[in-house]
Amino acid sequence: MRKVQTPTAPNAVADTIVEWLTRWLPLPCWVVAVQEPTGTIRVLGARGLTPARRPVVLAIARRTLQAGDPFWAARDVRRAMGIGSAIAGVAFVLVDRRRAVATLVGLDSAPAVETPRCSRTLSRELGLLFSPMVYALDVSMHLERAQALSVTDELTGLYNARYLRRALAQEVARSQRTGRPVAVLFGDLDHFKRVNDTYGHLLGDQALAETADLLRSAVRDGDVFARYGGDEFAAVLPDTAEASAVALGTRLIERLAGHTFLASEAEPLRLTISIGVAAASNPPASAGALLRAADQAMYWVKAHGRNDLHVASPRIARASRVEKRR
């Protein structure tokens, strides 16, 4: 019990809860799930969660968290939920200070002889039993969200400029040690001021959020994409040579140009983006030099027609070495 009272990652706390619960009541599947502020159901810890069981678990978790029932059970989940197979299911809402924190969902491998029941007394005793674990889970989730807010842009959910600069410094240092390539994309939406002037800032923000979703869907795991400020976006691409960075930038330009923004509005919107690329196959002198090179390449596109991509000259990166020695 002591280890769940120490501040740690939510997944670690949830795994401890699942481990303890599996020993106490050995169902084939136990899951700890929470509902994110966006409404998404997130699995924090699980045992026996197969692809076939996942939709059932998510449906039960959503139902119990939204209803706030302390206990829910079904003799036959398929009959009760209209999803899954004929198996028994139970769920407990984990509450801390009268607020639902998470839900525990358990699935059996067959239907129950009768619908499981839980008296008020047993429900109260279970709440007391889970209380230290739920408190630890709640604290760890608050810490995780606070940390996320410090490095993410609130509007788009992308990383912020501060985090991007830190990630770029780390990747450049790694490149200097290993000789592995690193690249930067720097993009700016074309004529975006007109969007705010025409549609207003609320719909302008919606268009920025849509842009972020499109950009996010195009990058790889490990790439760091950020809203750099206003309508500027930037990406750090580890282990990426110039040709691959250009291919990604071209894909982003095409994806934005082909998307209809604010589709539900009376006057839908089309947007384009200008992108600068800076790649360092040889160890770059500094993260700042690489970022500035991508920024300058983006402004070259702005000056030559927009909605295109330009690669920074390697001479810029070499010149930065001179800057560093001064």
C-alpha positions in Angstrom: 0.0 0.0 0.0 2.9 2.4 0.8 4.1 2.5 -2.8 0.9 3.9 -4.1 1.0 6.7 -1.5 4.3 8.1 -3.0 3.8 10.6 -5.9 4.5 8.7 -9.1 3.1 8.3 -12.7 -0.7 7.6 -12.9 0.0 4.4 -14.9 2.2 3.1 -12.1 -0.5 3.7 -9.5 -3.2 2.2 -11.7 -1.0 -0.9 -12.3 -0.6 -1.3 -8.6 -4.4 -1.1 -8.1 -5.0 -3.7 -10.8 -2.3 -6.0 -9.4 -3.8 -5.8 -5.9 -7.4 -6.3 -7.2 -6.5 -9.3 -9.4 -5.2 -11.1 -6.3 -8.3 -10.2 -4.3 -10.8 -11.0 -7.1 -9.1 -12.9 -9.9 -11.3 -12.0 -12.9 -9.7 -12.5 -16.4 -9.7 -8.8 -17.0 -9.4 -5.7 -14.8 -8.9 -2.2 -16.0 -8.5 1.2 -14.4 -9.8 4.0 -16.7 -10.3 7.7 -16.4 -12.1 10.3 -18.5 -9.9 13.1 -19.9 -11.1 16.7 -20.0 -11.6 16.2 -23.7 -14.1 13.4 -22.9 -11.8 10.6 -24.1 -11.7 7.5 -22.0 -8.1 6.7 -21.1 -6.9 3.3 -19.9 -4.3 3.8 -17.1 -3.7 0.2 -16.0 -4.9 -3.1 -17.2 -4.6 -6.9 -17.0 -6.1 -9.2 -19.6 -7.3 -6.3 -21.8 -7.5 -7.9 -25.3 -8.5 -6.0 -28.4 -11.9 -7.7 -28.3 -12.5 -6.6 -24.7 -11.3 -3.0 -25.2 -14.5 -1.6 -26.8 -16.6 -3.2 -24.0 -14.4 -1.9 -21.3 -14.4 1.6 -22.7 -18.2 1.6 -23.1 -18.7 0.4 -19.4 -16.1 3.0 -18.2 -17.9 5.8 -20.0 -21.3 4.7 -18.7 -20.2 4.5 -15.1 -18.1 7.7 -15.0 -20.9 9.7 -16.7 -23.7 8.2 -14.5 -21.5 8.4 -11.3 -23.0 5.2 -10.0 -20.7 3.7 -7.3 -21.4 0.2 -8.6 -22.6 -1.3 -11.8 -22.9 -4.9 -12.8 -24.3 -7.0 -15.6 -25.1 -10.7 -15.8 -24.7 -10.4 -19.6 -22.8 -7.4 -20.9 -24.0 -7.9 -24.5 -27.6 -7.7 -23.3 -27.0 -4.8 -20.9 -24.8 -2.7 -23.2 -25.6 -3.9 -26.7 -21.9 -4.5 -27.2 -19.4 -7.4 -26.7 -20.1 -11.0 -25.9 -22.3 -12.8 -23.4 -20.0 -12.3 -20.3 -20.5 -10.8 -16.9 -19.1 -7.4 -16.1 -18.7 -5.2 -13.0 -17.5 -1.6 -12.4 -16.7 0.5 -9.4 -16.4 4.3 -9.5 -13.4 5.4 -7.5 -14.2 8.5 -5.6 -12.0 11.0 -3.7 -13.7 13.7 -1.7 -17.0 13.0 -3.4 -15.6 13.4 -6.9 -15.2 10.6 -9.4 -11.5 10.1 -10.1 -11.5 6.8 -12.1 -13.4 3.6 -12.6 -12.5 0.0 -12.1 -13.9 -2.3 -14.8 -13.8 -6.1 -14.5 -14.9 -8.7 -17.1 -15.5 -12.4 -16.6 -15.1 -15.0 -19.2 -18.8 -16.2 -19.1 -22.2 -14.8 -18.1 -23.1 -14.9 -14.4 -25.7 -17.2 -13.0 -27.4 -14.1 -11.6 -26.7 -10.3 -11.8 -24.0 -9.5 -9.2 -25.2 -7.2 -6.4 -23.4 -4.9 -4.0 -25.0 -3.7 -0.8 -24.5 -0.1 0.4 -22.4 -1.4 3.3 -20.1 -3.3 1.0 -19.9 -0.4 -1.4 -18.9 1.9 1.5 -16.3 -0.6 2.8 -14.8 -0.9 -0.7 -14.6 2.9 -0.9 -12.6 2.9 2.4 -10.4 0.1 1.2 -9.6 1.9 -2.1 -9.3 5.3 -0.5 -5.5 5.6 -0.2 -5.0 4.2 -3.7 -7.6 6.6 -5.2 -6.0 9.5 -3.4 -2.5 8.6 -4.8 -4.0 8.2 -8.3 -5.7 11.6 -8.1 -2.6 13.4 -6.9 -0.5 11.7 -9.6 -3.0 12.7 -12.3 -3.0 16.4 -11.1 0.8 16.4 -11.2 0.8 14.9 -14.7 -1.7 17.5 -16.0 0.3 20.4 -14.4 3.5 19.2 -16.1 1.6 18.8 -19.4 0.3 22.4 -19.2 3.8 23.7 -18.6 5.0 22.3 -22.0 1.9 22.4 -24.2 0.0 25.1 -26.0 -3.5 25.3 -24.4 -5.3 26.1 -27.7 -3.9 23.4 -29.9 -2.5 20.7 -27.5 0.8 20.9 -29.4 4.0 21.5 -27.5 4.9 25.1 -26.8 7.9 27.1 -28.1 9.8 26.6 -24.8 9.6 22.9 -24.9 10.5 22.8 -28.6 13.7 24.8 -28.0 14.6 22.5 -25.2 14.0 19.4 -27.3 16.0 20.9 -30.2 18.9 21.6 -27.9 18.9 18.0 -26.7 18.7 16.7 -30.3 21.5 19.0 -31.5 23.7 17.8 -28.6 23.0 14.2 -29.5 23.8 15.0 -33.1 27.1 16.5 -32.1 28.0 13.4 -30.1 26.9 10.8 -32.6 26.8 12.5 -36.0 23.2 11.5 -36.5 21.2 13.9 -38.6 18.6 16.3 -37.3 16.2 18.6 -39.1 13.8 21.5 -38.3 10.6 22.6 -40.0 9.3 26.1 -39.5 5.9 27.0 -40.9 3.7 30.1 -41.0 0.1 30.1 -42.2 -0.4 32.4 -45.2 -2.5 35.6 -44.8 -3.9 34.4 -41.4 -4.5 37.9 -40.2 -7.3 38.1 -42.9 -8.9 35.0 -41.2 -9.2 36.8 -37.8 -10.3 40.0 -39.5 -13.0 38.2 -41.6 -14.2 35.4 -39.2 -13.2 36.8 -35.8 -10.8 35.5 -33.3 -12.9 32.6 -32.0 -13.2 31.0 -35.4 -9.6 31.9 -36.1 -8.7 29.9 -33.0 -10.8 27.0 -34.3 -8.9 27.1 -37.6 -5.6 27.0 -35.7 -6.8 24.0 -33.7 -7.8 22.3 -37.0 -4.4 23.1 -38.4 -2.7 21.5 -35.4 -4.7 18.3 -35.8 -3.7 18.1 -39.4 0.0 18.6 -38.6 -0.1 16.2 -35.7 -1.5 13.4 -37.8 1.3 13.7 -40.3 4.3 13.4 -38.0 6.0 10.3 -36.6 6.3 9.2 -33.0 9.4 10.9 -31.7 9.0 14.1 -33.7 8.3 17.2 -31.7 5.7 19.5 -33.2 4.9 22.8 -31.5 2.9 25.9 -31.9 5.7 28.4 -31.9 3.5 31.4 -31.5 0.5 33.0 -33.2 0.1 31.2 -36.5 3.6 29.8 -36.5 4.4 26.1 -36.1 7.7 24.3 -35.9 8.9 20.7 -35.7 12.1 19.0 -34.5 12.8 15.9 -36.5 15.4 13.6 -34.9 17.4 11.2 -37.2 16.0 13.0 -40.2 18.1 13.9 -43.3 17.2 16.8 -45.6 15.3 14.6 -48.2 13.0 13.1 -45.5 12.4 16.5 -44.0 11.5 18.0 -47.4 9.1 15.0 -48.0 7.4 15.7 -44.7 7.1 19.4 -45.3 5.7 18.8 -48.8 3.1 16.4 -47.3 2.1 19.0 -44.7 1.6 21.7 -47.4 -0.5 19.4 -49.5 -2.6 18.3 -46.5 -3.4 21.8 -45.5 -4.1 23.0 -49.0 -6.6 20.1 -49.5 -8.5 20.6 -46.2 -11.7 22.6 -45.8 -11.5 24.6 -42.6 -14.5 25.7 -40.6 -16.6 23.3 -42.7 -19.7 23.8 -40.6 -19.7 27.6 -41.1 -21.6 29.4 -43.8 -18.4 30.4 -45.5 -15.8 27.5 -45.2 -12.2 28.5 -45.4 -9.1 27.4 -47.3 -5.6 27.8 -45.8 -2.1 27.4 -47.0 1.3 27.3 -45.2 4.8 28.4 -46.1 7.5 26.1 -44.7 11.3 26.5 -44.2 13.5 23.5 -43.7 16.9 23.4 -42.1 18.8 20.0 -41.9 22.1 19.2 -40.4 23.8 16.0 -41.7 27.0 17.1 -40.0 26.9 18.1 -36.3 25.3 21.6 -36.2 27.0 24.3 -34.2 23.9 25.3 -32.2 20.2 24.7 -31.9 19.5 28.4 -32.3 21.4 28.5 -35.6 19.3 25.6 -37.0 16.0 27.2 -35.9 17.0 30.5 -37.3 18.0 28.9 -40.6 14.5 27.2 -40.9 12.8 30.5 -40.0 14.8 32.4 -42.7 14.0 29.7 -45.2 10.3 30.2 -44.4 10.5 33.9 -45.0 12.1 33.2 -48.3 8.9 31.3 -49.3 6.8 34.3 -48.1 8.8 36.6 -50.3 8.4 34.3 -53.3 4.8 33.4 -53.5 3.8 31.5 -50.4 2.3 28.0 -50.1 5.6 26.3 -50.8 8.8 25.0 -49.1 12.4 26.2 -49.2 15.5 24.5 -47.8 18.0 26.6 -45.9 21.5 26.8 -47.4 24.0 24.6 -45.6 26.2 27.7 -45.6 24.0 29.1 -42.8 24.8 26.2 -40.5 28.5 26.5 -41.3 28.4 30.2 -40.6 26.9 29.5 -37.2 30.2 27.7 -36.3 31.9 31.0 -36.8 29.3 32.7 -34.6 30.1 30.1 -31.9 33.8 30.7 -32.0 33.5 34.5 -31.6 
